[in-house]
Amino acid sequence: MNITQQRLTNHHLSQTPFTEPAQAVAWLGAVQAQDFAHARHAVGIRCTGVNEADVFQAITERTIVRTWAMRGTLHLLAAADVRWLVSLVAPFVMARTGSMMHQLGLDGATLARSNAIIQHTLAGNQQLTRQTLLTALEKEGFPATGQYGSHLLGHAALTGLMCLGEPQGKQDTYTLLDEWLPPTPALTQEEALAKLARRYFQSHGPATISDFASWAGLPVGKAREGIVGAMPSLFEETIEGKVYLRPRTQPSIPHPAPTAYLLPGFDEYLLGYKDRSLVLDPQYNERVITFNGIFRPTIVLDGQVVGTWQRAVKKKEVVLTLAPFVELGEGEKEVVRAAAGHYSSFLNLPIRFDAQPVTKPTLT
């Protein structure tokens, strides 16, 4: 079994792209979105005929939603998945942040009062900026700065009170979830675990139990429960002593000419696994993942991470600077240029390559 080729297929990178942003997001289960520009690209690269404006439009039309989910991190979720998925992962996020909340003096009564203020402030289909919400909390006596304010807002989202609305320029806005989306059926924890496991392995498989637990932010025992519930749709295989799970019905894997992808930072193809050594040589880890957990945009060639890249968006063009780990051959450079063409279409801007590639990437 060629694991990387199966992953490229299941991620909908190597074939059968989606036609709508919500389809790609729902398929993946969630798309990490702490960096919104990278998240938009992660959706677009799995679609055909979809540009950056279409992803913004999907948020305006409320088919995808940006909110806190797995691991307490911002993600893009399909609208129908927001409530059951946030309800599933929230208790585990809160358990991990419990000691910090205690240090900040954020007990149950304090958080309930904060939520009540946020609900009152956002009522009436308001979409307000972070600073507006923090100012409202400060007026009621909350020292809503630094980590304190961030935990108040994160808690409100994890309890299903609010989510992010439409961006105002470069600023996020917040809105009440119940006013933003229609009701959806509740799931039991058992149902939700099985559903999340199916989503993960259909899109990220072949992958291991520890990969799933790490991605979902679940204890390994809970991850196992989800896999048990999802097993009718999964296939288990042992390779070199490791147990991998993938969809029981696996699409045929083509044998194309060399293919390349310019993947965004935090892309699920790399971030979505605990063990990344199958696609990223450990000697290059620090060039891709910073000490504080930032995932840089990557050049992927035939399933392997072979470098990083960065962009500079100008008024009339985008300048790309490539930083391959080793010198690429002419044929490899050609397919990388082809991958840049997809990115050009996504941004609706022409691409120009920097004539002086860097050896050590900087953050974008």
Summary of the structure (lengths in Angstrom):
residues: 364
radius of gyration: 20.9
end to end distance: 35.6
largest distance: 63.5
contacts: 1178
relative contact order: 0.12
helix: 47%
strand: 19%
